[in-house]
């Protein structure tokens, strides 16, 4: 098997729902970091690129018709470069990276661009076709997040708990109180503020010239963080599911827009083009859990990956677990034996502060981990995400 290396990475800033990036189509958004990688590596033969693999969770609007292929063409890559869109919901961007690494490992590719995109602001409403002539019982469905056009058998067998309800289920079952969730959320905002001040997030970002009325605005920083928040402000927020519950807008991730891509290469391609890798892909593993506790997915995925690689949790200097909800992360970290405030877990903050554009988040976590390994001269990083409908995905990186 060939080794696969993460050579370079970049992403757009992450915008708020209806915010600075809302005027940018998903296919245009995905093209931007691809074009940025091309500009950074002018000596690379981009016609030799074996594949573009992008994750996208929605694909119901302007991201339809294989958004990876659209972005490939819009970025200016040769028409001969193929592209595929993959969907593992919240982990789609990491799935794309893992699939690209496997193609390289099998000798079927040497150079791949992988990542993901999501424009939740531009997710459309959809209307199913009528089941009978002159039907008057059709429903308009919002495709931004969660269940729609539900299969009655799925509902009867597994339930269709909302994402918020799945986090509340974990909070209840694992005894995670509101104070612990808010404390975690505050740390996420504070760590993000520190990472911004150090310039660590700027290293990841390619600015976006976004339309704003008749003019345009250059978006250079993530829009979602609320670094001015306090424990008192978080405590004042009302629970989303009513009295007696604990999930709030402050201890959950947002609805966001963004794209992220990485360049992956084989060892032969590194030598051919004089590329210096950030990290080696060690392996990836997925696992399933009950849909009603989908946020617990990282635990079995991480355990499967550790068993497959022969590594232990203590072998990783950095751990990135996507912050869909504070309750969900804490259920995972406590089960894995990690402290709530572990310095090496989401050290730069996470999706509670930065936002969670579904298809892009996994790629963002991988690049954050890879850049951090180089910056801090660390050896290994573990990246994991929970996934709607009950899955988890985990990927391991190692600095060469």
C-alpha positions in Angstrom: 0.0 0.0 0.0 1.2 3.5 -0.8 1.3 6.3 1.7 -1.0 9.3 1.1 0.1 12.7 2.3 -1.7 15.9 3.0 0.4 18.5 1.2 -1.6 21.8 1.5 -5.0 23.1 2.5 -7.1 26.2 2.5 -10.7 27.2 3.1 -13.0 30.1 2.8 -14.1 32.0 5.9 -17.2 30.5 7.4 -20.2 32.7 7.2 -23.3 33.0 9.3 -26.7 31.9 8.0 -27.9 34.7 5.7 -24.6 36.5 6.4 -21.6 37.7 4.4 -21.4 34.6 2.1 -25.1 34.1 1.5 -24.8 35.7 -1.9 -22.2 33.1 -3.1 -23.5 30.0 -4.8 -22.3 26.7 -3.4 -20.5 25.7 -6.7 -18.7 29.1 -6.8 -17.9 28.8 -3.1 -16.3 25.4 -3.6 -14.3 26.6 -6.6 -12.5 29.3 -4.5 -10.2 27.1 -2.4 -9.5 24.9 -5.3 -8.3 27.9 -7.3 -6.3 29.0 -4.3 -4.4 25.7 -4.2 -3.8 26.0 -7.9 -2.3 29.5 -7.5 -0.1 28.3 -4.6 1.4 25.5 -6.7 2.0 26.9 -10.2 4.7 24.3 -11.0 2.3 21.4 -10.4 0.9 19.8 -13.5 -2.8 20.3 -12.7 -3.8 18.3 -15.8 -2.3 15.3 -14.0 -4.7 15.7 -11.1 -6.4 12.3 -10.8 -9.6 13.4 -9.1 -11.5 16.1 -7.3 -13.6 14.7 -4.4 -15.8 17.0 -2.5 -18.3 16.3 0.3 -21.7 18.0 0.3 -24.7 17.2 2.5 -27.5 18.9 0.8 -27.3 18.7 -3.0 -30.9 19.9 -3.3 -30.3 23.4 -4.8 -27.4 25.1 -6.6 -25.2 22.3 -5.3 -27.0 19.7 -7.4 -25.6 17.9 -10.5 -22.3 16.9 -8.9 -21.1 20.1 -7.2 -17.6 18.8 -7.2 -17.6 18.7 -11.0 -19.1 22.2 -11.3 -16.4 23.5 -8.9 -13.6 21.8 -10.8 -14.6 23.5 -14.0 -15.4 26.9 -12.3 -11.9 26.8 -10.6 -10.3 26.6 -14.0 -9.0 23.0 -13.9 -8.7 21.2 -17.2 -11.9 19.6 -18.5 -10.1 16.2 -18.4 -9.9 16.3 -14.6 -12.8 14.1 -13.2 -14.7 15.0 -10.0 -17.2 13.3 -7.7 -19.4 14.5 -4.8 -19.7 12.3 -1.7 -22.3 12.5 1.0 -21.8 11.3 4.6 -23.8 14.3 5.9 -21.9 16.2 8.6 -18.6 14.2 7.9 -18.8 14.5 4.1 -15.6 16.6 3.8 -13.6 14.2 5.9 -15.1 11.3 4.0 -13.8 12.8 0.8 -10.3 13.1 2.2 -10.4 9.5 3.4 -11.6 8.2 0.1 -8.9 10.2 -1.7 -6.3 8.7 0.6 -7.5 5.2 -0.1 -7.3 5.8 -3.8 -3.7 6.9 -3.4 -3.0 3.9 -1.1 -4.4 1.5 -3.7 -2.2 3.0 -6.4 -5.2 4.3 -8.3 -4.3 8.0 -7.9 -1.3 10.1 -7.2 -2.7 13.6 -6.9 -6.2 14.4 -5.5 -8.0 17.5 -4.3 -10.5 16.7 -1.6 -12.7 18.6 0.8 -16.2 19.8 1.0 -18.7 22.7 0.7 -22.1 23.7 2.1 -24.2 26.8 1.6 -26.9 26.5 4.2 -28.1 30.0 3.5 -29.0 29.0 0.0 -30.5 25.6 0.8 -33.8 25.6 -1.0 -37.4 24.6 -0.1 -38.5 21.4 -1.9 -41.9 20.1 -2.8 -42.5 16.4 -3.5 -44.5 15.4 -6.5 -48.1 14.6 -5.8 -49.1 11.1 -5.1 -52.4 11.4 -7.0 -54.0 13.8 -9.5 -55.3 17.0 -7.9 -53.7 16.1 -4.5 -53.9 18.9 -1.9 -51.8 17.3 0.8 -48.4 18.2 -0.4 -45.9 19.7 2.0 -43.1 22.2 1.5 -39.9 21.0 3.1 -36.9 23.2 4.2 -33.6 21.4 3.2 -31.3 23.5 5.4 -30.9 20.9 8.1 -32.4 17.6 9.3 -35.2 15.3 8.3 -37.5 15.9 5.3 -39.6 13.7 3.0 -39.5 11.2 5.8 -40.1 7.5 5.2 -42.9 6.3 7.6 -41.1 3.0 8.2 -38.0 4.9 9.3 -40.0 7.0 11.6 -41.7 4.0 13.1 -38.5 2.0 13.5 -36.0 4.6 14.6 -37.8 7.9 15.2 -37.0 11.2 13.6 -35.5 13.1 16.5 -34.2 16.5 15.4 -30.5 17.2 15.8 -31.2 19.3 18.9 -33.2 16.4 20.4 -30.4 14.0 19.8 -28.1 16.2 21.8 -30.7 16.5 24.5 -31.0 12.7 24.6 -27.2 12.4 25.2 -27.3 15.1 27.8 -29.9 13.2 29.7 -28.4 9.8 29.3 -24.9 10.9 30.2 -25.9 13.3 33.0 -24.4 16.4 31.3 -25.9 19.4 32.9 -26.5 22.9 31.4 -23.6 24.5 33.3 -21.1 22.0 31.9 -22.4 22.6 28.4 -22.2 26.4 28.7 -18.7 26.2 30.3 -17.6 24.1 27.3 -19.2 26.5 24.8 -17.4 29.5 26.5 -14.1 27.7 26.2 -14.7 27.1 22.5 -15.3 30.9 22.0 -12.2 31.8 24.1 -10.0 29.3 22.3 -11.2 30.5 18.9 -10.4 34.1 20.0 -6.9 33.1 21.0 -6.4 31.2 17.7 -7.6 34.3 15.8 -5.3 36.6 17.8 -2.3 34.3 17.1 -3.0 34.3 13.3 -3.5 30.5 13.3 -6.9 30.7 11.7 -5.7 33.2 9.1 -3.2 30.5 7.9 -6.2 28.4 6.9 -8.2 31.1 5.1 -8.5 32.3 1.5 -10.5 35.5 1.4 -13.7 35.7 -0.6 -14.9 38.6 -2.6 -18.6 38.3 -1.9 -21.5 40.3 -3.5 -23.1 42.8 -1.2 -25.9 44.6 -2.9 -24.6 46.3 -6.0 -21.0 46.2 -4.6 -18.8 43.5 -3.1 -17.1 43.0 0.2 -13.9 41.1 0.9 -14.6 38.5 3.6 -11.3 37.6 5.3 -12.3 36.2 8.7 -14.9 33.7 10.1 -18.2 35.5 10.8 -19.7 33.1 13.3 -17.6 33.5 16.4 -19.1 35.5 19.3 -15.9 36.0 21.2 -17.4 38.7 23.3 -19.8 36.3 25.0 -19.7 35.6 28.7 -20.9 32.9 31.0 -23.7 35.1 32.1 -24.8 35.7 28.5 -24.8 32.0 27.8 -26.7 31.2 30.9 -29.4 33.7 30.0 -30.3 31.9 26.7 -33.5 30.0 26.6 -33.4 26.2 25.9 -34.4 25.4 22.4 -36.7 22.5 23.4 -38.4 24.3 26.3 -38.2 24.3 30.1 -36.3 21.4 31.7 -34.0 21.0 28.7 -30.4 22.2 28.3 -29.5 22.7 24.6 -29.4 26.4 23.6 -28.2 28.4 20.6 -25.1 29.2 22.6 -23.9 25.6 23.3 -24.7 24.4 19.8 -23.0 24.9 16.4 -24.5 27.2 13.9 -26.0 27.1 10.4 -23.2 28.3 8.1 -21.7 28.7 4.7 -18.2 27.6 3.7 -15.8 25.5 1.6 -12.5 23.8 2.4 -10.1 21.8 0.2 -6.8 19.9 0.7 -4.2 18.6 -1.7 -3.3 15.0 -1.3 -0.3 13.3 -3.0 1.5 10.0 -3.1 5.1 9.7 -2.2 6.0 9.5 -5.9 4.1 12.7 -6.6 5.9 14.4 -3.7 9.2 13.6 -5.3 8.1 14.5 -8.8 6.8 18.0 -7.9 9.1 18.8 -5.0 6.2 19.0 -2.5 6.6 19.1 1.2 3.8 17.3 3.1 2.1 18.6 6.2 1.0 15.1 7.4 0.6 11.5 6.4 -2.9 9.9 6.4 -2.7 7.0 8.8 -6.2 5.6 8.4 -9.9 6.2 8.6 -12.8 4.3 10.2 -16.6 4.7 10.3 -19.1 3.3 12.8 -22.9 3.4 13.3 -25.0 4.2 16.4 -28.7 4.6 17.0 -30.0 7.7 15.2 -31.5 9.1 18.4 -28.0 9.5 19.8 -26.2 10.3 16.6 -23.8 12.6 18.4 -22.1 9.6 20.1 -20.8 8.3 16.8 -17.2 9.5 17.3 -16.7 7.0 20.2 -17.1 3.7 18.2 -15.5 5.3 15.2 -12.4 6.3 17.2 -12.2 2.9 18.9 -12.4 1.1 15.6 -9.7 3.3 14.1 -7.4 2.8 17.2 -7.9 -1.0 16.9 -7.1 -0.9 13.2 -4.0 1.2 13.6 -2.7 -0.3 16.8 -2.5 3.2 18.4 -3.9 4.3 21.7 -5.7 7.6 22.5 -2.5 8.7 24.4 -0.5 8.5 21.2 -2.3 11.6 19.8 -1.0 15.1 20.6 -4.1 16.7 19.2 -7.8 15.6 19.0 -10.4 17.4 17.0 -14.0 16.3 17.6 -16.6 18.4 15.8 -18.6 20.5 18.1 -22.1 19.9 16.8 -23.3 20.4 20.4 -21.4 20.8 23.7 -23.5 18.0 25.1 -22.5 15.7 22.3 -18.8 16.4 22.5 -18.8 16.0 26.3 -20.7 12.6 26.0 -17.8 11.5 23.7 -14.9 12.9 25.7 -16.1 11.7 29.0 -16.7 8.2 27.6 -13.2 8.2 26.2 -11.8 9.3 29.5 -10.8 12.8 28.5 -11.3 15.8 30.8 -14.0 18.4 29.8 -11.3 21.1 29.5 -8.5 18.9 27.9 -6.0 21.3 26.4 -5.3 19.1 23.4 -9.0 18.6 22.4 -10.3 21.3 20.0 -7.4 23.5 21.1 -8.4 26.2 18.6 -12.0 26.1 19.5 -14.5 24.4 17.3 -17.9 24.6 15.5 -19.7 26.2 18.4 -17.6 29.2 17.8 -16.6 28.8 14.1 -19.8 27.3 12.7 -20.6 24.1 11.0 -21.2 24.2 7.2 -22.0 20.6 7.0 -20.0 19.4 3.9 -17.0 21.5 4.7 -16.5 20.9 8.4 -14.6 17.6 8.2 -12.0 19.1 5.8 -11.7 22.1 8.1 -10.9 19.9 11.0 -8.3 17.9 9.0 -6.5 21.1 7.9 -6.6 22.6 11.4 -5.0 19.5 12.8 -2.4 19.3 10.0 -1.3 22.9 10.4 -1.2 22.5 14.1 1.1 19.5 13.9 3.6 21.5 11.9 3.2 24.7 14.0 3.7 23.0 17.3 6.1 20.2 16.2 3.7 17.5 17.3 3.5 14.0 15.9 -0.1 12.8 15.6 -3.6 14.1 15.4 -7.0 12.5 15.6 -10.1 14.0 13.8 -13.7 12.8 14.3 -17.2 13.9 13.6 -20.7 12.7 14.5 -23.1 12.2 11.7 -26.9 12.6 11.3 -28.9 9.4 11.2 -26.4 7.8 13.5 -22.8 7.4 12.4 -19.3 8.5 13.4 -16.2 9.0 11.3 -12.6 9.2 12.5 -9.3 9.9 10.7 -5.7 9.8 12.0 -2.8 12.1 10.8 0.9 11.8 11.5 3.6 14.4 10.8 6.2 12.9 8.5 
